[in-house]
Amino acid sequence: MLPASLLVLLAALPAPDASLDAPAPTGVWLGAELGLGVIDDDPVVAASAGVGIEHELLALHLRVPVALRLVDLEPREPATPAACTILRCAEWVEGGALSAAALSRLLDEARVGHAGDLVHARAGTLFSSLGAGQLVDHYTNAADWDRRHTGAYAELNSGVRGVGAQAIVGNLLAPAELFAARVAARPLLDTAAEGLGARLLGRMELGVELAGDAVAPAGIATDATGALLPNAATRPLLAGAAQLAWPLLDDGTLQLEPWLGASVVSGLVAREGAAPGSGAGAALGLAVTADLALAALRLEGRVVADGPGHRSSVFSTLYDLDRRRVLELGGALRDTGVVELPAPGGFGGRVGAELRVLDLVRVGTMMHVDPVVQASRLEASLDVGAGPVRVGARVIERAVTTPAAIGSFPERSLGVLEASWVFLAPFSVHARWLHAPRLAAPAPRVDDDVVVGVACNLVLAPAS
């Protein structure tokens, strides 16, 4: 079983059970892992122990991961406190002390209900979007793995005229850093009405959303390790959006959903040295889905128009990094964060495709072209779940501006590959490769972590 905190980055499908109708196990969950590998260029022994509860209605997993350094190679980690000469402390110690943020990472996963239920909530590591991603677009609070946060996501699905709501907090200990909410409804839906016209009107969905970072770092706000300075200046980065989606076909093999959106953003600068202001933008998109007997194919495209001082999808996958320092096209990091990055406006767009084969395979790709070229990105993902075998991978390349840049893996690119095999329940072997930015270091850099190990995960059911 792979840690939920990493699986959320993969957005992986659930691994099929030997019996598709088998109920989920209920009881006390116990987990342990032991592995060898390389983390932050040092050979380590990685171990973890976890305890929690499993139930159809809720789940809670607490996990303590530690990495014991076999050899401390360059660049060396400061030995403060002294235990850090052996114990890898980068994800536990900030400013020479155990932080509340680090302790919150003991929460591996918490869940109430399931997606689509009347009420569903989860806490831990997030990988979430709101609506079509006009504001919050595949946001994760674990892009900088050593400084990942514990966040929360909640949704309400009333079933009355399609009314539903979603809310996200990126960091429960600092909710002002990323917060977002969306409310959507189908105001013309009448379940008692008959006829093609009534069904067509009932499909129309209106959605509004709000997102923001009330304390986005302004000016030079970080030290050499990427940590925020104690009295750094901040200013609010706030955004709102509205969306009209109207599925023209959604009852058969072919589904067709055009949508139109408008948004406003306040807190960005239109050009270098300009005062912060507000800007507006618009997007027009189309999603086409073909549901076949054994597979489903979804194609998506959109055109985006940003005015000066406006950025679409500003709270994207690597926002937690961008808010502190933004990647330049040459590969260096700016001294300032996203609110100081000029947003001159212009046209952009996105194309994407996703193929699902039963509940076994999902493969997807997406190219996002942004008027702010540092935000252009290419994504690809693969998930396989076949009985006891599970594989998941996701790659995000930032600042991709030409075909020749594909595969260059510049700074702030993100790559995750995980695989596990339950060879004899409850025992499994697993492997993980993580290519991610590491800012909690003497110099910003990207390196590769590789860990291979064994795990035991079991649920002790109460006596009947």
GIWO-V860863 format. One record per residue. N is the residue number from 1. PHI is phi in whole degrees, 0 to 359 (* if undefined). OMEGA is omega in whole degrees, -180 to 180 (NA if undefined). BURIAL is I if it has 24 or more other C-alpha atoms within 12 Angstrom, else O. Layout:
BEGIN
n/phi/omega/burial
N/PHI/OMEGA/BURIAL
N/PHI/OMEGA/BURIAL
END
This chain:
BEGIN
n/phi/omega/burial
1/*/-178/I
2/273/179/I
3/301/-179/I
4/299/-178/I
5/295/176/I
6/267/-179/I
7/298/-179/I
8/295/176/I
9/292/-178/I
10/277/-174/I
11/50/-171/I
12/282/174/I
13/284/174/I
14/295/180/I
15/291/-179/I
16/298/176/O
17/277/178/O
18/301/173/O
19/244/-175/O
20/297/-179/O
21/259/-178/O
22/292/180/O
23/290/177/O
24/294/179/O
25/295/-179/O
26/235/178/O
27/149/-180/I
28/271/180/I
29/267/175/I
30/233/-179/I
31/217/177/I
32/209/179/I
33/222/176/I
34/214/-178/I
35/207/176/I
36/238/178/I
37/177/180/I
38/234/177/I
39/231/-180/I
40/55/177/I
41/71/179/I
42/251/172/I
43/291/-174/I
44/221/164/I
45/254/-177/I
46/256/-179/I
47/219/175/I
48/205/175/I
49/223/-177/I
50/218/177/I
51/214/-180/I
52/180/178/I
53/231/177/I
54/234/177/I
55/205/179/I
56/302/-175/O
57/271/-177/O
58/203/176/I
59/211/177/I
60/214/179/I
61/238/171/I
62/249/-176/I
63/220/177/I
64/248/177/I
65/264/176/I
66/225/176/I
67/231/179/I
68/266/-176/I
69/280/177/I
70/283/178/O
71/218/178/I
72/266/-179/I
73/269/177/O
74/293/-6/O
75/284/-175/O
76/282/179/O
77/271/177/I
78/303/-177/I
79/272/179/O
80/228/0/O
81/288/-173/O
82/299/-179/O
83/298/-177/O
84/288/173/I
85/291/180/O
86/249/-178/I
87/273/176/I
88/287/-170/I
89/256/-173/I
90/303/-179/I
91/266/-179/I
92/238/-173/I
93/250/174/I
94/229/-178/I
95/66/178/I
96/81/-179/O
97/220/176/O
98/292/-173/O
99/262/176/O
100/296/179/O
101/298/179/I
102/294/179/I
103/295/180/I
104/294/180/I
105/288/174/I
106/295/175/I
107/282/-178/I
108/284/-179/I
109/196/170/I
110/222/-176/I
111/214/171/I
112/236/-178/I
113/68/-180/O
114/226/178/O
115/305/-178/O
116/96/177/O
117/291/176/O
118/306/175/O
119/228/177/I
120/219/178/I
121/213/175/I
122/211/180/I
123/223/-177/I
124/130/176/I
125/276/-175/I
126/247/168/I
127/211/-166/I
128/219/172/I
129/231/172/I
130/244/179/I
131/57/180/I
132/274/180/I
133/81/178/I
134/297/180/I
135/246/-179/I
136/256/-170/I
137/233/-180/I
138/54/179/I
139/289/172/I
140/228/176/I
141/262/-180/I
142/232/-180/I
143/295/172/I
144/263/-166/I
145/300/-179/I
146/291/-180/I
147/237/179/I
148/294/-177/I
149/252/170/I
150/252/-178/I
151/244/-178/I
152/214/176/I
153/227/179/I
154/218/177/I
155/217/178/I
156/233/179/I
157/236/-171/I
158/283/-175/O
159/79/179/O
160/257/-177/O
161/51/177/O
162/67/-178/I
163/290/178/I
164/210/-179/I
165/216/176/I
166/225/177/I
167/213/-179/I
168/224/167/I
169/233/-175/I
170/289/-176/I
171/217/-178/I
172/298/180/I
173/276/178/O
174/216/-174/O
175/297/-180/I
176/289/-175/I
177/286/175/I
178/205/177/I
179/219/-178/I
180/200/178/I
181/208/179/I
182/218/175/I
183/234/-179/I
184/224/-180/I
185/203/172/I
186/247/-170/I
187/296/-178/O
188/261/-179/O
189/288/177/I
190/226/-175/O
191/293/180/O
192/272/-177/O
193/286/178/O
194/236/178/O
195/102/-177/O
196/297/-178/O
197/297/-180/O
198/294/179/O
199/294/-180/O
200/294/178/I
201/295/-178/I
202/293/-179/I
203/281/-177/I
204/297/-179/I
205/237/174/I
206/250/179/I
207/222/174/I
208/230/-178/I
209/212/180/I
210/224/178/I
211/213/179/I
212/187/172/I
213/228/-174/I
214/288/-176/I
215/228/179/I
216/296/-179/I
217/301/179/I
218/243/-177/I
219/69/177/I
220/280/-170/I
221/235/-177/I
222/232/174/I
223/269/-175/O
224/294/-179/O
225/266/-178/I
226/89/177/I
227/284/-180/I
228/292/176/I
229/291/-173/O
230/304/-176/O
231/244/-179/O
232/295/178/O
233/289/178/O
234/224/170/I
235/206/-177/I
236/290/170/I
237/241/-173/I
238/237/-178/I
239/212/175/I
240/221/-177/I
241/210/173/I
242/228/-176/I
243/218/173/I
244/244/178/I
245/242/-176/I
246/220/177/I
247/298/-179/I
248/277/176/I
249/226/177/I
250/209/-177/O
251/250/-173/O
252/229/-178/O
253/295/-178/O
254/256/178/O
255/239/-175/I
256/230/-176/I
257/226/171/I
258/277/178/I
259/210/-180/I
260/227/-178/I
261/223/174/I
262/224/-177/I
263/210/175/I
264/229/179/I
265/226/178/I
266/234/177/I
267/122/179/I
268/269/175/I
269/249/-179/I
270/280/180/I
271/208/-177/O
272/301/177/O
273/84/-179/O
274/282/177/O
275/286/178/O
276/295/-179/I
277/207/-179/I
278/239/178/I
279/216/-178/I
280/234/179/I
281/207/-180/I
282/216/179/I
283/215/177/I
284/232/-175/I
285/225/178/I
286/214/176/I
287/239/180/I
288/236/-179/I
289/234/176/I
290/244/178/I
291/264/-179/O
292/254/-174/O
293/298/-175/O
294/244/-174/O
295/213/175/O
296/224/180/I
297/240/179/I
298/238/176/I
299/243/-177/I
300/221/176/I
301/212/178/I
302/205/173/I
303/241/-176/I
304/238/174/I
305/237/180/I
306/251/171/I
307/278/177/I
308/304/180/I
309/79/-179/I
310/232/173/I
311/225/174/I
312/280/176/I
313/53/-175/I
314/293/179/I
315/266/-174/I
316/255/-169/I
317/305/-175/I
318/256/-178/I
319/298/-179/I
320/300/174/I
321/275/-177/I
322/298/-177/I
323/295/180/I
324/261/180/I
325/211/-175/I
326/256/178/I
327/285/172/I
328/274/-178/I
329/296/-179/O
330/283/179/O
331/104/178/O
332/279/178/O
333/257/174/I
334/294/175/I
335/284/-175/I
336/240/-175/I
337/262/-169/I
338/296/-177/I
339/288/178/I
340/260/179/I
341/279/-177/I
342/302/176/I
343/240/-173/I
344/287/-177/I
345/90/-179/I
346/144/-177/I
347/250/177/I
348/209/-180/I
349/180/-177/I
350/205/170/I
351/227/-179/I
352/206/178/I
353/213/177/I
354/218/179/I
355/238/175/I
356/242/177/I
357/243/-174/I
358/48/173/O
359/254/-174/I
360/258/-171/I
361/224/169/I
362/225/178/I
363/228/-177/I
364/213/176/I
365/211/-179/I
366/207/175/I
367/240/-180/I
368/246/178/I
369/252/-174/I
370/247/174/I
371/303/171/I
372/271/-167/I
373/298/178/I
374/297/-177/I
375/265/177/I
376/295/-176/I
377/207/176/I
378/238/-180/I
379/235/174/I
380/214/-179/I
381/214/179/I
382/213/176/I
383/226/178/I
384/228/175/I
385/224/-176/I
386/228/180/I
387/60/-177/O
388/278/-176/I
389/255/180/I
390/219/179/I
391/226/177/I
392/218/180/I
393/212/174/I
394/212/178/I
395/230/176/I
396/232/177/I
397/251/-179/I
398/265/176/I
399/57/175/I
400/275/-176/I
401/243/180/I
402/221/176/O
403/305/-179/O
404/293/-179/O
405/282/-179/O
406/294/-179/O
407/91/-180/O
408/283/179/O
409/49/-179/I
410/290/174/I
411/308/-180/I
412/70/166/I
413/281/-175/I
414/228/177/I
415/221/179/I
416/224/174/I
417/224/180/I
418/227/177/I
419/214/176/I
420/215/179/I
421/217/176/I
422/278/-175/I
423/276/178/O
424/202/-175/O
425/308/9/O
426/262/-176/O
427/265/-180/I
428/213/170/I
429/248/-178/I
430/214/177/I
431/219/-179/I
432/219/169/I
433/238/-180/I
434/231/177/I
435/245/-172/I
436/211/177/I
437/297/176/I
438/230/-179/I
439/262/178/I
440/279/-175/I
441/208/179/I
442/304/177/O
443/218/179/O
444/299/-179/I
445/197/173/I
446/239/176/I
447/223/-174/I
448/246/174/I
449/255/179/I
450/227/179/I
451/223/176/I
452/234/-177/I
453/195/179/I
454/238/-178/I
455/216/174/I
456/227/179/I
457/227/-179/I
458/219/178/I
459/240/-180/I
460/270/-178/O
461/282/178/O
462/293/180/O
463/295/-180/O
464/275/NA/O
END
